[in-house]
């Protein structure tokens, strides 16, 4: 017989007191009044009170009897799960459930409670050089100074970047979990050699321009300039004339023709080295990103540019 959540929260002493009151009064309602007065919380239901009384008459105790039969999780099953994930720590729970013929809920229970395994998420990071901390600190100070002088400064920046998506051979860190009792602490280097597609987009504080998919496998200065002229600039110029265009230090961004075009199109308003918004990225999410950006700049300034984890 399963006990209710309310019954499971009562101590055996409280249950015994209810049995005593019921034996004296033969009234479940009176027991409930006494319970609320003495213990100051919601009383047990009538069914539970009578069940405890009958259990006490039959067994002399209100405590649950020892459970008989085979344990729900056997040592053999736990060991089978351990060996499976030691051999293939990146195996998904769904796959392991099929291979071992164990329900997913039971498998999760074994991984977490018996083996103390945790799902370690892969993170893609970049190495920092010795001068990066100083540069990050100087950047944070400069940006915060501009924000203090102009409340709308950060909102005018259009952040652009490219991403390369590989068909195979490179880990998708959003979907991969490595099951271990301790963080694996491994660094995996991936060579960008498989089939790929290059994608570009711009983030503004309230919308996204893109994504733009390059037909070319390699983005040269000529290819990048063509995209700016035919796709990016016509949309960015629809916004207020003080929009600031940001791009990173990729080689294709620093061709003479590219810089000349940016100087002409965004004079003094581009930072180097209105399409339909994506439904899954609402304006409020973008607004939060801009707020978080200012907060992280403040953290960088306070830590002198040190690397910190912000959650």
C-alpha positions in Angstrom: 0.0 0.0 0.0 1.4 3.4 -1.0 1.3 6.2 1.5 0.2 9.7 0.6 2.7 12.6 0.6 1.0 14.0 3.7 1.3 10.7 5.5 5.0 10.3 4.6 5.7 13.7 6.3 4.3 12.6 9.7 6.6 11.0 12.3 5.7 7.7 13.9 5.3 9.5 17.2 2.6 11.8 15.6 0.9 8.8 14.1 0.9 7.1 17.5 -0.6 10.1 19.1 -3.4 10.1 16.6 -4.1 6.4 17.3 -4.3 7.2 21.1 -6.7 10.1 20.5 -8.9 7.9 18.2 -8.9 5.1 20.8 -10.1 7.5 23.5 -12.7 9.4 21.4 -13.6 7.1 18.5 -13.9 10.3 16.5 -11.7 11.1 13.5 -12.9 14.7 13.6 -11.9 15.1 17.2 -8.4 13.7 16.3 -8.0 16.2 13.6 -8.9 19.1 15.9 -6.4 17.9 18.5 -3.7 17.5 15.9 -4.2 21.0 14.5 -4.2 22.5 18.1 -1.1 20.5 19.3 1.1 20.4 16.2 -0.1 23.7 14.5 -0.5 22.3 11.0 -3.0 20.6 8.7 -4.2 17.3 10.2 -4.1 13.9 8.5 -7.3 12.8 6.6 -9.9 10.5 8.1 -8.8 7.5 6.0 -5.2 7.7 7.3 -6.2 8.0 10.9 -8.3 4.8 10.7 -5.6 3.0 8.8 -3.1 3.7 11.5 -5.5 2.6 14.2 -6.1 -0.8 12.4 -2.4 -1.3 11.7 -1.7 -0.7 15.5 -4.4 -3.2 16.5 -2.9 -5.8 14.1 0.8 -5.3 14.5 1.2 -3.3 17.7 3.0 -0.5 15.8 2.3 2.4 13.4 5.6 1.9 11.6 5.8 0.5 8.1 6.6 -3.2 7.9 9.9 -4.2 6.3 9.4 -4.6 2.6 9.9 -8.1 1.3 10.9 -9.4 -2.1 13.7 -8.4 -4.5 15.2 -4.9 -4.1 14.0 -2.5 -6.8 17.6 -1.8 -8.0 19.9 -4.9 -7.9 23.6 -4.7 -7.5 24.0 -6.5 -10.9 21.9 -3.9 -12.6 23.9 -1.1 -11.1 27.2 -2.7 -12.2 25.8 -3.3 -15.7 25.0 0.5 -16.0 28.5 1.4 -14.6 30.3 -0.8 -17.1 28.2 0.5 -20.0 29.0 4.1 -19.3 32.6 3.5 -18.5 33.0 1.9 -21.9 31.0 4.7 -23.6 30.8 7.8 -21.4 29.2 9.9 -24.2 26.4 7.4 -24.7 22.9 8.9 -24.4 20.5 7.7 -21.7 18.0 6.7 -24.5 20.5 4.5 -26.1 21.6 2.9 -22.8 18.0 2.3 -21.9 17.5 0.3 -25.1 20.7 -1.6 -24.8 20.3 -2.6 -21.2 16.5 -3.0 -21.3 16.1 -0.6 -18.3 13.5 2.1 -18.2 14.9 5.6 -18.6 13.5 6.7 -15.2 15.3 3.8 -13.5 18.5 4.5 -15.5 18.5 8.1 -14.3 18.0 6.9 -10.8 21.0 4.6 -11.0 23.3 7.1 -12.6 22.5 9.9 -10.1 21.8 8.1 -6.8 23.8 4.9 -7.0 26.8 5.7 -9.2 26.9 9.5 -8.5 27.4 10.1 -12.2 26.8 13.6 -13.6 26.1 14.8 -17.1 29.1 17.0 -18.0 28.4 19.4 -20.8 31.0 20.1 -23.4 32.1 23.7 -23.6 34.0 25.2 -26.5 36.5 27.8 -25.4 39.4 29.9 -26.7 42.8 30.1 -25.2 43.7 33.5 -23.6 47.1 35.0 -24.1 49.1 36.9 -21.4 48.0 40.3 -22.7 44.3 39.4 -22.9 43.4 40.3 -19.3 44.8 43.9 -19.7 43.1 44.4 -23.0 39.7 43.1 -21.7 40.0 45.4 -18.7 40.8 48.4 -20.9 37.9 47.6 -23.1 35.5 47.3 -20.2 36.6 50.6 -18.8 36.2 52.4 -22.1 32.8 50.9 -22.9 31.4 51.7 -19.4 32.7 55.2 -19.8 30.8 55.6 -23.1 27.7 54.1 -21.6 27.8 56.5 -18.6 28.1 59.4 -21.1 25.3 58.1 -23.3 22.6 55.8 -21.9 21.7 54.6 -25.5 25.2 53.9 -26.6 25.1 50.1 -26.1 21.7 49.8 -27.7 23.0 51.4 -30.9 25.6 48.7 -31.5 24.9 46.1 -34.1 27.0 43.0 -33.2 27.8 40.8 -36.2 29.6 37.5 -36.5 30.0 34.3 -38.6 29.7 30.8 -37.5 30.8 27.6 -39.3 28.6 24.6 -39.0 30.2 21.2 -39.9 28.2 18.3 -41.3 30.4 15.8 -39.5 33.5 15.4 -37.4 32.9 18.3 -34.9 31.1 17.9 -31.7 27.7 19.6 -31.2 28.3 20.7 -27.6 24.7 21.6 -27.1 23.6 18.0 -27.3 26.6 16.0 -26.0 26.8 14.9 -22.3 29.7 12.9 -20.8 28.6 10.8 -17.9 31.3 10.6 -15.2 31.5 10.7 -11.4 34.1 13.5 -11.8 34.4 16.1 -14.5 36.4 14.5 -17.4 38.8 17.5 -17.6 39.6 16.7 -21.2 40.5 19.0 -24.1 39.6 17.9 -27.6 41.0 19.6 -30.6 38.8 19.5 -33.8 40.1 20.0 -37.3 37.9 22.0 -39.5 38.1 19.7 -42.4 34.6 18.2 -42.9 31.8 19.6 -45.1 30.6 22.9 -43.7 28.4 25.9 -44.2 29.2 29.4 -43.1 26.4 31.5 -41.6 26.4 35.3 -40.7 24.0 37.4 -38.7 23.6 40.7 -36.8 22.2 41.1 -33.3 20.6 44.4 -32.4 19.1 45.1 -29.0 15.6 44.4 -30.2 15.9 42.3 -33.4 18.1 40.0 -35.6 19.3 40.5 -39.2 19.9 37.2 -40.8 20.9 34.4 -40.8 22.7 34.8 -44.1 24.1 31.6 -45.6 27.2 31.9 -47.7 27.2 29.8 -50.9 31.0 29.8 -50.8 33.0 27.5 -48.5 35.7 30.1 -47.9 34.8 33.7 -47.0 37.2 36.0 -48.7 37.2 39.8 -48.5 35.4 39.9 -51.9 32.7 37.5 -50.7 32.3 39.4 -47.4 32.1 42.8 -49.2 29.5 41.4 -51.6 27.3 40.3 -48.6 27.7 43.7 -46.9 26.7 45.6 -50.0 23.8 43.5 -51.1 22.4 42.2 -47.8 23.6 43.7 -44.6 24.0 47.4 -45.3 20.6 47.9 -47.0 18.9 46.6 -43.8 21.1 48.3 -41.3 20.6 51.7 -43.0 16.9 51.4 -42.4 17.6 52.1 -38.7 18.6 55.4 -37.1 21.7 57.0 -38.7 23.7 56.6 -35.5 23.8 52.8 -35.5 27.2 51.4 -34.8 28.3 48.3 -36.8 30.6 45.8 -35.1 32.6 43.0 -36.7 35.5 40.9 -35.4 39.1 40.7 -36.7 38.6 37.9 -39.3 41.0 38.3 -42.2 38.1 38.7 -44.6 36.9 41.8 -42.6 40.1 43.7 -43.0 40.5 43.9 -46.8 41.1 47.4 -48.1 37.9 47.3 -50.1 35.9 46.2 -47.1 37.3 49.0 -44.8 36.8 51.6 -47.5 33.2 50.6 -47.9 32.6 50.6 -44.1 34.2 54.1 -43.9 31.8 55.3 -46.6 28.7 53.6 -45.3 29.2 53.9 -41.6 31.6 56.9 -41.2 33.1 56.9 -37.7 30.4 54.3 -36.7 31.9 50.9 -37.2 33.9 48.8 -34.8 36.6 46.4 -36.0 39.5 44.0 -34.4 15.1 44.9 -40.4 14.6 41.3 -41.2 11.9 39.3 -39.5 12.8 38.3 -35.9 13.4 34.6 -35.2 10.4 33.4 -33.2 12.5 31.6 -30.7 14.4 34.7 -29.8 11.8 37.3 -28.6 12.7 41.0 -28.1 12.8 40.6 -24.3 15.6 38.0 -24.6 17.7 40.4 -26.7 17.0 43.1 -24.1 18.3 40.8 -21.4 21.5 40.1 -23.4 22.2 43.8 -23.6 21.7 44.2 -19.9 23.9 41.2 -19.2 26.6 42.7 -21.5 26.9 45.8 -19.4 27.0 43.7 -16.2 29.8 41.5 -17.5 31.8 44.6 -18.5 31.4 45.8 -14.9 32.7 42.4 -13.7 35.7 42.6 -16.1 36.6 46.0 -14.8 36.3 44.9 -11.1 38.4 41.8 -11.7 41.1 43.6 -13.8 40.2 41.6 -16.9 40.6 38.2 -15.2 38.7 35.2 -16.6 35.5 34.6 -14.5 32.6 32.3 -14.8 29.3 34.2 -14.7 26.0 32.2 -14.2 
